[in-house]
């Protein structure tokens, strides 16, 4: 058996999502010939961000989604970025807006103000205050259970649809793919509480499952003990090698979201990635890597929902 154990790659899941997106777009275009378009805003030339945008672009083209990339220099002012976002809000040819995080400003900028400028109906990354509020207070899950939609829903009390952050949505999707009964009292450990994964994922798991959810951070003193107790472990701390393989109990489900790109930056090689989990002693666990690939297609799936909402309301 491989030293990585049962490492489950997200590529096959991503292919299924790609096919579903393509079918939906073709179905819509049969009635209304529009091209779903995602605007991606990037500040600076951070290599990791540039690589992630390239991957998103390739995924979008595979689905029939157009990408409108807008780049700003590192010295750009927040007001300039916000002005561009407001213009995109009013542009009917753009159905989703993504502000690539983290931005590479050469000065301090209130990122929250930039995110808040995105109209919630085009917030396909689910990071605006309205979408975050809906997720954290449980409103989103109430709507999603009624509509049976995965990652998005129509709020009867509002004209603004609901969108889940794509990385947490991908994690939940992958857990379902392994046949895990999320309505049992399993122990789930989320390592990291960042804005993109850890925080929204914790809220999603608390509202969407009956698992007991524990959150640890990079410097949690009892991290090894918490890992050893967990049935499900999601690493999103962004610290390479934070969790040692021998800490993980046999049979645990592992989702490694904490990907860092080496200076070489070639994502075609596994050696270019530094994961939160050390590979040793994972032979008795199921480990999901390429979570980001599934997250990208979840993002595009939600962008397609935004496109559909714009031309054919839910």
C-alpha positions as CSV (number, residue, x, y, z in Angstrom):
1,X,0.0,0.0,0.0
2,X,1.2,3.5,-0.7
3,X,2.8,5.4,2.1
4,X,0.0,8.0,1.6
5,X,-2.6,5.3,2.2
6,X,-6.0,5.7,0.5
7,X,-5.3,9.2,-1.1
8,X,-8.5,10.1,-2.9
9,X,-7.9,12.6,-5.7
10,X,-10.6,15.3,-6.3
11,X,-10.0,15.1,-10.1
12,X,-12.8,12.5,-10.7
13,X,-15.3,14.5,-8.7
14,X,-14.3,17.7,-10.5
15,X,-14.9,16.0,-13.9
16,X,-18.5,15.1,-12.8
17,X,-19.1,18.6,-11.8
18,X,-17.7,19.9,-15.1
19,X,-20.1,17.7,-17.0
20,X,-23.0,18.9,-15.0
21,X,-22.1,22.5,-15.5
22,X,-21.7,22.0,-19.2
23,X,-25.1,20.4,-19.5
24,X,-26.8,23.1,-17.6
25,X,-25.2,25.9,-19.7
26,X,-26.2,24.1,-22.9
27,X,-29.7,23.8,-21.6
28,X,-30.0,27.5,-20.8
29,X,-28.4,28.5,-24.1
30,X,-30.9,26.5,-26.0
31,X,-33.5,29.1,-24.8
32,X,-31.4,32.2,-24.2
33,X,-28.0,32.5,-26.0
34,X,-25.9,34.0,-23.2
35,X,-22.4,33.2,-22.1
36,X,-22.0,32.9,-18.3
37,X,-19.1,35.2,-17.3
38,X,-17.0,35.4,-14.1
39,X,-14.9,38.5,-13.4
40,X,-11.7,37.9,-11.5
41,X,-9.9,40.8,-9.9
42,X,-6.3,40.5,-8.9
43,X,-4.0,43.0,-7.2
44,X,-0.3,42.5,-7.8
45,X,1.5,39.5,-9.2
46,X,1.7,37.1,-6.3
47,X,2.8,33.8,-7.9
48,X,0.4,31.6,-5.9
49,X,-2.6,33.9,-6.7
50,X,-1.6,34.0,-10.4
51,X,-1.4,30.2,-10.5
52,X,-4.8,29.8,-8.8
53,X,-6.4,32.2,-11.3
54,X,-4.8,30.3,-14.2
55,X,-6.3,27.0,-12.8
56,X,-9.7,28.7,-12.4
57,X,-9.5,30.0,-16.0
58,X,-8.7,26.6,-17.4
59,X,-11.6,25.1,-15.4
60,X,-14.0,27.8,-16.6
61,X,-13.1,27.3,-20.2
62,X,-13.7,23.6,-19.9
63,X,-17.2,24.3,-18.7
64,X,-18.1,27.0,-21.2
65,X,-17.7,29.9,-18.8
66,X,-15.9,33.1,-19.9
67,X,-13.4,34.7,-17.5
68,X,-12.9,38.5,-17.4
69,X,-9.6,39.1,-15.6
70,X,-8.8,42.5,-14.3
71,X,-5.4,43.2,-12.8
72,X,-4.3,46.1,-10.7
73,X,-0.7,47.1,-9.7
74,X,0.5,46.6,-6.2
75,X,0.2,50.4,-5.6
76,X,-3.5,50.5,-6.5
77,X,-5.8,52.2,-4.1
78,X,-8.8,50.5,-2.6
79,X,-11.1,53.2,-4.0
80,X,-10.0,52.3,-7.5
81,X,-10.7,48.6,-7.0
82,X,-14.1,49.4,-5.4
83,X,-15.0,51.6,-8.3
84,X,-14.2,48.8,-10.7
85,X,-16.3,46.4,-8.7
86,X,-19.3,48.7,-8.7
87,X,-19.0,48.9,-12.5
88,X,-19.1,45.1,-12.7
89,X,-22.1,45.1,-10.4
90,X,-24.0,47.1,-13.0
91,X,-22.7,45.1,-15.9
92,X,-25.4,42.6,-17.0
93,X,-22.9,40.6,-19.0
94,X,-21.0,39.7,-15.8
95,X,-22.7,37.1,-13.6
96,X,-20.1,36.6,-10.9
97,X,-17.4,38.6,-9.3
98,X,-14.3,37.1,-7.5
99,X,-11.7,39.2,-5.7
100,X,-8.6,37.0,-5.5
101,X,-7.3,36.7,-1.9
102,X,-4.9,37.5,-0.5
103,X,-4.3,40.7,-2.5
104,X,-0.7,41.8,-3.1
105,X,-1.0,45.5,-2.1
106,X,2.2,47.3,-1.2
107,X,0.3,49.2,1.6
108,X,-2.4,48.5,4.2
109,X,-5.9,48.1,2.6
110,X,-9.2,47.3,4.2
111,X,-10.0,44.1,2.3
112,X,-13.4,43.8,4.0
113,X,-14.5,47.1,2.4
114,X,-13.5,45.7,-1.0
115,X,-15.5,42.5,-0.5
116,X,-18.4,44.4,0.8
117,X,-18.6,46.4,-2.5
118,X,-19.4,43.2,-4.4
119,X,-23.2,42.9,-4.9
120,X,-24.3,39.8,-3.0
121,X,-26.2,38.5,-6.1
122,X,-22.8,38.3,-7.8
123,X,-20.8,37.2,-4.8
124,X,-20.1,33.7,-6.1
125,X,-17.4,33.2,-3.5
126,X,-19.9,33.7,-0.7
127,X,-17.7,36.2,1.2
128,X,-19.8,39.4,1.4
129,X,-21.2,40.3,4.8
130,X,-24.8,39.3,3.8
131,X,-23.8,35.8,2.5
132,X,-21.5,35.3,5.6
133,X,-24.3,36.2,7.9
134,X,-26.7,33.8,6.2
135,X,-24.2,31.0,6.6
136,X,-23.2,31.7,10.2
137,X,-26.8,32.0,11.5
138,X,-28.0,28.9,9.7
139,X,-30.4,30.6,7.2
140,X,-28.5,29.1,4.3
141,X,-29.1,25.5,5.4
142,X,-32.8,26.0,6.0
143,X,-33.1,27.2,2.4
144,X,-30.8,24.6,0.9
145,X,-32.7,21.7,2.6
146,X,-36.0,23.0,1.1
147,X,-34.6,23.5,-2.4
148,X,-32.3,20.5,-2.5
149,X,-29.7,22.6,-4.2
150,X,-26.0,22.1,-3.4
151,X,-24.1,25.3,-2.8
152,X,-26.8,27.8,-3.6
153,X,-30.5,28.5,-2.9
154,X,-33.3,31.0,-3.5
155,X,-34.3,33.0,-0.4
156,X,-38.1,33.7,-0.6
157,X,-37.6,36.6,1.7
158,X,-35.0,38.3,-0.5
159,X,-34.3,38.9,-4.2
160,X,-30.7,38.0,-3.5
161,X,-29.8,34.3,-3.9
162,X,-27.7,32.5,-1.4
163,X,-24.2,31.2,-2.2
164,X,-21.9,29.1,-0.2
165,X,-18.1,29.8,-0.1
166,X,-16.7,27.4,-2.6
167,X,-14.0,25.7,-0.4
168,X,-16.3,24.8,2.4
169,X,-18.9,23.6,-0.1
170,X,-16.2,21.4,-1.7
171,X,-15.3,19.9,1.7
172,X,-18.9,19.0,2.4
173,X,-19.3,17.6,-1.1
174,X,-16.2,15.4,-0.7
175,X,-17.4,14.1,2.7
176,X,-20.6,13.0,1.2
177,X,-18.7,11.3,-1.7
178,X,-17.0,8.8,0.7
179,X,-20.5,7.8,2.0
180,X,-19.9,9.3,5.5
181,X,-23.1,9.5,7.6
182,X,-23.0,13.1,8.5
183,X,-26.1,12.7,10.8
184,X,-24.2,10.7,13.3
185,X,-22.2,12.0,16.3
186,X,-18.8,11.8,14.7
187,X,-15.9,14.0,15.9
188,X,-14.8,16.5,13.3
189,X,-11.6,18.5,13.8
190,X,-11.1,21.7,11.7
191,X,-7.5,23.0,11.9
192,X,-7.4,26.7,11.1
193,X,-10.0,29.4,11.4
194,X,-9.3,31.6,8.4
195,X,-11.7,33.7,6.4
196,X,-11.7,31.5,3.3
197,X,-12.0,28.0,4.7
198,X,-11.8,27.4,8.5
199,X,-14.4,29.9,9.7
200,X,-17.1,29.3,7.1
201,X,-16.5,25.6,7.1
202,X,-17.0,25.4,10.8
203,X,-20.4,27.1,10.6
204,X,-21.4,25.0,7.6
205,X,-20.6,21.7,9.4
206,X,-22.4,22.8,12.6
207,X,-25.6,23.6,10.7
208,X,-25.4,20.9,7.9
209,X,-24.3,17.9,10.0
210,X,-24.7,16.4,13.4
211,X,-21.0,16.0,13.9
212,X,-19.3,17.4,17.0
213,X,-17.0,20.1,15.5
214,X,-13.8,21.2,17.2
215,X,-11.6,24.0,16.0
216,X,-7.8,24.1,16.6
217,X,-5.2,26.6,15.4
218,X,-1.6,26.4,14.5
219,X,-0.4,26.9,18.1
220,X,-3.0,24.8,19.9
221,X,-1.1,22.9,22.6
222,X,-3.3,19.8,22.6
223,X,-3.4,19.5,18.8
224,X,-1.9,16.0,18.8
225,X,-4.6,14.8,21.2
226,X,-7.4,16.4,19.2
227,X,-6.2,14.8,16.0
228,X,-6.0,11.4,17.6
229,X,-9.6,11.6,18.7
230,X,-11.1,12.9,15.4
231,X,-13.1,10.8,12.9
232,X,-12.8,13.6,10.3
233,X,-9.9,16.0,10.1
234,X,-9.9,19.1,7.8
235,X,-6.6,21.0,7.7
236,X,-6.8,24.6,6.6
237,X,-4.1,26.2,8.6
238,X,-1.7,26.8,5.7
239,X,1.3,25.4,7.7
240,X,3.2,22.7,5.8
241,X,3.7,19.5,7.9
242,X,1.7,20.8,10.8
243,X,0.0,17.4,11.5
244,X,2.2,14.2,11.7
245,X,0.8,11.1,10.1
246,X,1.2,8.9,13.2
247,X,-1.2,11.2,15.1
248,X,-4.1,10.2,13.0
249,X,-6.1,7.2,14.1
250,X,-6.8,4.3,11.7
251,X,-9.9,4.9,9.5
252,X,-10.0,8.7,9.9
253,X,-11.1,10.8,6.9
254,X,-8.6,13.5,6.1
255,X,-9.2,16.6,3.9
256,X,-6.1,18.5,3.3
257,X,-7.0,22.0,2.3
258,X,-3.8,23.7,3.4
259,X,-1.9,23.8,0.2
260,X,1.2,26.0,-0.2
261,X,3.0,26.3,-3.5
262,X,6.8,26.0,-3.6
263,X,8.9,28.6,-5.4
264,X,8.9,26.4,-8.5
265,X,5.1,26.7,-8.6
266,X,4.5,23.8,-11.0
267,X,1.3,22.3,-9.8
268,X,1.6,19.5,-12.2
269,X,4.0,17.8,-9.7
270,X,3.0,16.7,-6.3
271,X,6.4,17.8,-5.0
272,X,5.5,21.4,-5.7
273,X,2.8,21.2,-3.0
274,X,3.5,21.4,0.7
275,X,0.5,19.9,2.6
276,X,-0.5,20.4,6.2
277,X,-0.2,16.6,6.7
278,X,3.1,14.7,6.6
279,X,2.7,11.7,4.3
280,X,4.0,9.1,6.7
281,X,1.6,6.8,8.5
282,X,-1.5,7.7,6.5
283,X,-1.8,4.2,5.2
284,X,-4.9,3.5,7.3
285,X,-6.7,6.7,6.5
286,X,-8.6,8.1,3.6
287,X,-6.9,11.4,2.5
288,X,-8.5,13.9,0.2
289,X,-6.1,16.0,-1.8
290,X,-6.9,18.3,-4.7
291,X,-9.7,19.8,-2.5
292,X,-8.9,23.0,-4.3
293,X,-9.7,21.5,-7.7
294,X,-13.2,20.5,-6.5
295,X,-13.6,24.0,-4.9
296,X,-12.8,25.7,-8.2
297,X,-15.6,23.7,-9.9
298,X,-17.9,24.5,-7.0
299,X,-17.2,28.1,-7.7
300,X,-18.0,27.7,-11.3
301,X,-21.2,25.8,-10.4
302,X,-22.3,28.7,-8.3
303,X,-21.4,31.2,-11.0
304,X,-23.6,29.2,-13.4
305,X,-26.4,29.4,-10.8
306,X,-25.9,33.2,-10.7
307,X,-26.0,33.3,-14.5
308,X,-29.2,31.2,-14.5
309,X,-30.7,33.5,-11.8
310,X,-30.0,36.5,-14.0
311,X,-31.6,35.1,-17.1
312,X,-34.1,32.6,-15.6
313,X,-35.0,33.2,-11.9
314,X,-34.9,30.1,-9.7
